[in-house]
Amino acid sequence: MPKISQEKKKQRQTVILRTALNLFSQKGYYLTSIDDITKEAGISKGLIYTYFKSKEEIFFELAENWHEFTNTPSLDDSLTDVVPQELPLSEKLIRVWDETVRQWTPENLDFARIKFEFWLESSKNEILRERMKEKARRSLTIVEKIIIQSKPGADPEIAAAFSRLWWAQVDGLTAYFISYGKLPAEDEMNRIRRIILHLCQYFDD
């Protein structure tokens, strides 16, 4: 049997992932089965299992490499350009907020709906829970690192608490989108931004 090139393997994986993503978005994560993915992609179940052990593994591959499918950089990568080191800490933090909101494309928010479903399942599955917690820790670290690098004398516990509060606001707005199918109106988002900026100014004292 001839060997399959790495490029061909990558193409097959991409077909599986894009098909799964479309089905997850249309039907929801839990209502989508491996059989649905094979039928939609026009491939055999055996071929899927050559690349992925389970539906959960397909999801995690999408979660880890989501930006390949949306053509946007990861938040951590994009901050290199939008958060110059010479800015006051509050300005750095509000720029992180602005960049987070800027990346809320319809595709990103649709994927957020899938992630919320997955969080619910992870509450009953220890392996999934640990993987989701690790992703959450990486997000928390983004804000914590900016605080500690800008203010080396800052209390690490305060930085960690602020980061958790920060991402709670992000999660709240994402939950709003999932419930209503849209973000709050622009004027409300502007008011929310002013409140977030006020929180960020805590570190300027």
MOQUI-V161131 format. One record per backbone hydrogen bond with DSSP energy under -0.5 kcal/mol. NH is the residue of the N-H (numbers start at 1). CO is the residue of the C=O. If there is no record, write none. Layout:
BEGIN
{{NH | CO} {NH | CO}}
END
This chain:
BEGIN
{{9 | 5} {10 | 6} {11 | 7} {12 | 8} {13 | 9} {14 | 10} {15 | 11} {16 | 12} {17 | 13} {18 | 14} {19 | 15} {20 | 16} {21 | 17} {22 | 18} {23 | 19} {24 | 20} {25 | 21} {26 | 22} {27 | 23} {28 | 23} {28 | 24} {32 | 28} {32 | 29} {33 | 31} {37 | 33} {38 | 34} {39 | 35} {40 | 36} {41 | 37} {42 | 38} {43 | 38} {48 | 44} {49 | 45} {50 | 46} {50 | 47} {51 | 47} {51 | 48} {52 | 48} {58 | 54} {59 | 55} {60 | 56} {61 | 57} {62 | 58} {63 | 59} {64 | 60} {65 | 61} {66 | 63} {68 | 65} {69 | 65} {69 | 66} {70 | 66} {71 | 67} {72 | 67} {78 | 74} {79 | 75} {80 | 77} {81 | 78} {82 | 78} {83 | 79} {87 | 84} {92 | 88} {93 | 89} {94 | 90} {95 | 91} {96 | 92} {97 | 93} {98 | 94} {99 | 95} {100 | 96} {101 | 97} {102 | 98} {103 | 99} {104 | 101} {105 | 103} {109 | 105} {110 | 106} {111 | 107} {112 | 108} {113 | 109} {114 | 110} {115 | 111} {116 | 112} {117 | 113} {118 | 114} {119 | 115} {120 | 116} {121 | 117} {122 | 118} {123 | 119} {123 | 120} {124 | 121} {125 | 122} {129 | 125} {130 | 126} {131 | 127} {132 | 128} {133 | 129} {134 | 130} {135 | 131} {136 | 132} {137 | 133} {138 | 134} {139 | 135} {140 | 136} {141 | 137} {142 | 138} {142 | 139} {143 | 139} {144 | 140} {145 | 141} {146 | 142} {147 | 143} {148 | 144} {149 | 145} {150 | 146} {151 | 147} {154 | 151} {158 | 155} {159 | 155} {160 | 156} {161 | 157} {162 | 158} {163 | 159} {164 | 160} {165 | 161} {166 | 162} {167 | 163} {168 | 164} {169 | 165} {169 | 166} {170 | 166} {171 | 167} {172 | 168} {173 | 169} {174 | 170} {175 | 171} {176 | 172} {177 | 173} {178 | 174} {179 | 175} {180 | 176} {181 | 177} {189 | 185} {190 | 186} {191 | 187} {192 | 188} {193 | 189} {194 | 190} {195 | 191} {196 | 192} {197 | 193} {198 | 194} {199 | 195} {200 | 196} {201 | 197} {202 | 199} {203 | 200} {204 | 201} {205 | 202}}
END
